[in-house]
Structures are given as structure tokens and as C-alpha cells.
Amino acid sequence: MYEKEPLFSSKNMKLLKGPLGKDNPITVQVLGICSALAITVNLKPSVVMAIAVVAVLTVSNVVISLLRKYIPPRIRIIVQLTVIASMVILVDLILKAFAYDISKQLSVFVGLIITNCIIMGRLEAFAMANKPWQSFLDGVGNAGGYGIILVIVAFFRELLGSGTLWDYPVFGKLGIYNSGYSDNGLMILPPMALITVGIIIWVQRSKNRDLIETH
Amino acid sequence: MKQFSNIYVVIFATIMVVIVATILSFVSMQLKPKQIKNEEIEQMKNILASVNINSNAKNAEERFNKYIVYSYVINIKGEKIEDVNAFSVDMKKEVSKIQKINILNNTIKETKKSPFNNFLASVIKFKEKNKAAIKSEILNIEGTRRLPVYICKKGKNTYYVFALRGKGLWGPIWGYISLVDDFNTVYGIYFGHDSETPGLGAEISESEFQAMFQGKKLFENSKFVSVKVIKGGAEPGDLHGVDAISGGTVTSKGVENMLFDCLSGYIQFINKQMD
């Protein structure tokens, strides 16, 4: 009976695209900032972190959505946390086995995906009340919106802070150091992540005037 | 909203927990061997780095087997302990042993200061009695220390690699130091850290910092002085000092203490080798 609506109807696509732009969890809702500060020093761990969050949020969203009619409301938060936590542990175990170097760089922050407010928020606000397919799109969209900001911030921090991209010495190869430039050490410290996110928010709001709060 | 009975809630929670636990323990068991392997390869990479050999995850094992010809574990007296794998030494436990010994040593020192105070004489008498007990406890703990030694052959030269572990500002720091076969000159060093500040304390894992240790001497006239990390920069030609990291004072100090504490455990081994 759910199949009446096409899979990629405009309403469904909005679930996917909204969080990437106008409804972005980091720049508009300002959620999940803590991990955005901690792991965006280099591009590689940021991309892995983004993929990990997409996996965790999408799967948890679908699982909760499938179970939504059977979850007793009194223990729903515990159920959600259990699903998130087990997904995060799975991701952590897989990273440790197959991408040891990156899992070392991400260290505690993989475990801290559990406390990422975006994930809990989506489960409680969306998956508990919507069908699995919509929840899937919502999960991909929101985690993707988080991931995109992560990658943008990491791009600038790695380029300006270490002069590399994906560990490839861009500035070194271009010979920029010879003209007297040196890496900006401030970029690799956490405050600059906050400032970079701030600049992204500023750019986004000056393009999208209706996002500006009036009070 | 639909109401659920208490029994339903309890059963739901139980089933959920059982399912989750089964999945997680199954995956964990499946991936365990691979994870342990990864950790060993990481250790091999670090040891190779201390003898100035580059390696990556793919070729670490092959190069380790080629260059590290021999590894064993010794005790504080420098005697070899049979049947213990150098990789199996838990450096975390070794660090806590060193810390205990340092604390006990400090309590003995305090009793030395107090005899000037008559009022505390009785307390001192009590403490003096304890001093022997504390000393024997120190010996006890020292007796349980396990120190890994790796021997590296590169061409005609032999290098001895010792393990290091200590504490930095935010978490543990560790490393390996390799000595030329005069047991005095540092050939190479490697430092790793868990969570030191990027750009400040984290610089200890950069090759610029580690390169400063090459050629430094551990002994001065057969007295152990270790290598000091000097704030404000070491004098040129200083054989026992390297520059500290600006803004990374606590981590630099941690490196210095780690070197002293860990290497002093090897002194008797070194003396034996020199005879």
C-alpha cells in the first residue's frame, strides 16, 4: 500500500537534498559541531568520518523505522541508543581491521559518533514517524550534509595548515614555499575549524537570505 | 499512542539486547585476528623507524624479518628471560611499575629531610623502620620489570633497540630508541603519541624533532645522564641535549622523563654487554 508514491518523488528528493543545502545539520541547525572541530585537520580522516556517519545514520534510521510500530514509547530512547551504539561499534571494529592507520587518527571520535546529536535527532524526529524508504533518504541526506561540511572544512585546513591535500604536498610541488610562504600553524588548531565553519555559514546565509534569523 | 504492557516492554528489551550482543560479539571475534595483526605491524613499523628504515603497512613484516635478527626480553639485572616474546611485553604495566618505584623513592627522600625537626622525631623513627620495607618493595617491583630488546643488523653494523613509554600532556607517549654497538651513541629514535596537541606537543612524532637525537650520547664518563630536552634550545655541540618544542613544554618534559626512566632500566644490561 506504500508503493503508490514513486520512489524518487519530489517530496522524497527533498528529504535527500534539503539537508545538503538549506537544511544543513551543521551550518543551519548547528548540530554535530564537536566532531567537526576535532577531525578536520586532514582530508583523509574527514572523508572516512563522513562515510562512517552516513553508514551509521542510514542503517539506524532504517532499523528504527522498521521497528517503529513495535518500539514501546517508554523505552524508545534506550532502543535508539542501542541501535546507534551497536552500529558505531561495528564501524569501529571494521575500521580497526581494514583501515588501521585512519582508525588511529580518528581515535576516540569514531566512538563519539554515538553522541553526535544529528543521529539521535534524526531517529527521534524522523525515523520514529516515517516509512523505511523515506528514513533511508533522510539518513543519507543528513549524514551527507554533515559530511560535505566536514570535507570542505578539512580541505581548507589541510591546504592552508599543512600545505597538503590527501597527504599529497600540493604547495611543495607548486614551489610556493620558495617565494617565502609558510604554513599557517593556526589552521590545524581547533579554533580555526570553528572560524571556517563560521565563514561557511556566513557565505551560505548571504546567498540564502531567508536563512537569516531576524531576532 | 498505543499502550504497551510492562511484560511486553521487558520482553522487547531482552530480545533486543540478546540480538545486539550476538551480532557484536560475532563480528568482534571474526575481526580480532586481523586487528591484532594490524597492531603488530604497527609495532614493527615503529621499531624499523627507530633504526631509520622506512616501511609501510605492506612491507613492514618482510623488512622486520630481514633487519631485526633477534629479539628477547631481559630483567632489570640484564639477564635474559627465556620463553617470553618481546612483542608480548605490556608496556603500560611497565610504566605503572616505574611510577610506583618513583613514588616509593620519593617517600624515602622525605624521611631524609625531616631529622632536623625534633617534634617529628618519633614519626621519623617509625618511618626509618619503614624505610627498609619500602626499599625491599622497590626491589620487588624492579624484579618484576620486563624490558624488550631488539637487535638489528644493517649491513655490517649492529644496532640495539630499546622500548620506551611514558606520559605526555594529554595521554601516553611511546617510542623506540636504537643505539650503536658502543651502547652510548643514539643511532635513531621514534616517538608516537595518542593525543598530544597538534602543532605543539604532537611535533615529537615529526622527523625534524627525532633527527635531533641522532649522535647524542647517553653516558658521560660511564655515568648515565640520558638525553635532556632543553627549553630554550640546547647549546651547539651539547652531546646530551636537544631542543625542546616551543609551546610543547609538558610533552618535551614527558619525553625527557620517559627516556630517563625507561633507559635506566637497561643500564645493567649495557654494563654486562660492555664487559
Interface residues (C-beta under 8 A of the other chain):
Chain A: V41 K69 Y70 I71 P72 P73 R74 I75 I78 V79 T82 V83 S86 I89 L90 L93 I94 K96 A97 F98 Y100 D101 K104 S107 G185 I188 L189
Chain B: M1 K2 F4 Y8 V9 F12 A13 M16 V17 V20 I23 L24 V27 S28 L31 K34 Q35 N38 E39 I41 E42 A57 D194 S195 T197 P198 G199
